[in-house]
Amino acid sequence: MAFPTGHLQAHPLPSGVVGALTLSGYQLLVDVAGVGAGRLGPQAFLLVAPEHDGGPAGAGGAAGAGGAADTMTHIALHQQRLGSERDALAYQQLAAQLGYLRLSGYRVALERAGLRSKLGLVNPATGAVALQIPDKHPGRLFGGGGNVTALLAAARALPPAGPPPDLQNPELLRQTFLALALSDESTGGAEAAELADRALTIARADSTLDPVAALAAARDRP
């Protein structure tokens, strides 16, 4: 399903989760297609809106797999002490990449694990889970393939699940530009939003440009 810009801003983490995990006052750094990155001091985490239309279930029973619809925002890959600012940036880039993949057709399966959730990125063509993200960050020493930088690399290696989002839909197109802009580690959130707006204007004026080309043009035009 499509999520409007600002969905996670309008649907923050439930107050009970915020209180139990002492995340009051957290900052939302990224919000693309219902996937975001949050930060509070040394803590970082992913925020994810569940599929609302009977999406696929993960192992053990996932949100959106039948029964009462789950409408609450979930928290995943919770890291209580960041190793570095590069790790914080990796959270933003991972959220943007997951949002981009969701826009391309991947679906999100969420499995509750206490107050947090495990995330599975499902390829709708095969029904297979293409990427699994744990509820908690495993830490640098024992993280292996489950740490945020490794997960970012794995997400970037996935091909789109389908054709680009409808280029005639300004909302989806802007979110695509935002996700692509945030994939550049030198681009911050405010700059990415400006680039997305500029690229949208360029794309609407020249329908021959694909999203990557339109964003490149936006970077070249101050």
N, C-alpha and C positions, 0 to 999 in steps of 0.2 A: 504494500500500500504506500501511497505518497504521504510524506509528512511535510507540513508547511514550514517555512523558515520561522525559527523561534519556538518550535514545538517544545523543546526541553526547557526553555525559559518559562513557558507557560505551564509546563508540567514538571516541576522540580521533584527531587527525591522525596518520598513520603516523610512526613515529620518524625514518625517513629523511627525510621531508619537513620535519619539525620541525627536524632538525639542519641540513639544507641551507639552509633559509630563516632560520636562527637565531631560531626561535620558541619555544625551550624556556621553559616556565613561562607560556605564554600563558593568558589568562583567558577562560573561556567566559561570555559575557554574556547570551545568549539561546539557548533550545533549544526550538523549536516544530516539531513534525511533521518532524523530521530536518533542519531548517534553523536555523542559528545564526549568531551574531556573535562574533568573537574579537578580543581586544586584547592587545597587549604593548607598553607604552610608547607611542611615537608611531605604532605600526603598528596597522592594523585590517583585518579581512577577514571574508568570509562562510565558513561551514563548511556543507557540504551532504552528506547521506547519499544515495547513489544509489538509484534504483528497483531492487528486487531481483527483479522479476518480468517481465523482458523488456520494460521500458518503451521508449518511442519513442526513436529515435536522432536526434541532431542532425547537422548537416552535418559531414562528415569522420569520422563514426563516434563514437557516444556510448556512455557506460556503459549497460549494460542492454539493448543492442540485439542480443543474440544472442552466442553463444560463451560463454566463461567469465564467470560472474557477477562483477560488480565490487562488493565489499562494503566497500571502504575509504572513509573520509570524505575528501571533496575540499575544496580551498580555492579560492575565487574572489574577484574584486574586491579583490585584495590592494593595500592602500595602505601604503607604507612610511613616509610622514610625513603625519599628519593635519593639515589646515589649521586646524582648530579643534575645540573640544569639541562644537559643534553637528554637525560631521561624524561624530564618534564616536556621537552619539545617533542620527543618521540611519542608521548601520549597524545599530543595534539595531532601529530601526523597520522598516527594509527586511527584515531577517531575519524579524521577526514577521509582516509583511505577506505575504512569500513563503510562510511556514508556513501562514498563514490561507488563502491561495489554494490551496495544496496540499491542505489539508483539504477545500476545496470541490470538488476534483476535478482541478485542474491537475496535470500531471505534469512531472517535472524530467528534462531531457536534459543530460548532462554530457559535454563533449568535452575530453580531455586537451590541455593546452598546456604541455609540459614538466612542471614540478612542480605547476603550478596547473591550473585547469580553467575553461573557458567554460561558462556556464549558459544553457540555453534553457528557458523556461517554456512548456509545450505545452498548448493547449486540446484536450482529448480529443475534443470534438464535431467539430472540423474537422481536427485533426492539424497545425494551423498553430502556429508559434512566436509567441506573443503578446508575449514580452519576452525580450530577449537581454542578458546580463550578461557583461562581459569577464573575462578571467582576472586582469588588473591594472587598478587604478584609473588612468584616463588623466591625472589631475592637473587642477588648477583651470584652468590657462591654456588647455589644449587639450581639456578634458574634454567640452565640449558636452553632448549628451544622454547621455553615458556616465558622468557623475559620480554620486556616490551620492545626492545630493539630487534630481537629475533622474530617476534610476532609481526612487527612492522615489515620486515623483509619478506616474510611469508605472505602477508597480505598483498604486498606490491607485486609478488610473483604470480598472483592469480589473474587469469584472463577475465574480461567482462563476461557476465553470464548471458548477455544478450546484446542487442544493438544499443547505441547511445540513447539516453533519455529523449523524449519527444522535444525536438528543437523548437517546436511551435509553442511549447508551454514555458512561459517566462519563469515561473516559480522553479520548475525542475532544472531549467537551464542555468539559472543563477546559482542554485545549489551545486550543480556540476562544476561551474567555474570556481566556486568557493573551495570545493574539495581539491580541485587541481592546483589552485593557488597555494593552499596550505601544505601541499606535498613538497614544496620548496622550503627547506629549513631556514632560509634567509628571510622568509615572508611571515610577518606576524599577523595576528588576527585582524587588527584594524586595517592594515594594508591589504590583506586578502579580501576583505569586504569591499574596499574601494576598487580593487582590481576586478572583482566579480561584477560590480555595477558597471564599470567601464566596458568590460568584455561583453556584457549583455547588450549594451547600447550598440557596440560594434557588430555583434552577431545579428541583431535585428535589422541593421542597415545593410548587411551583406550576408545573405542566406547561404552563400557558397562556402563560407568559412565553417570548418568543424570546430568543436570546443577548444581543442589545443591551439589551433591557429588563431582563433579569436582572442584567447588569453594572451598569446604571444604578442599580438597586435596591441592589446591593452597595456602590456608592460612597456612597449615602445612609445606609447603616447601618454605623456605625463598629464 
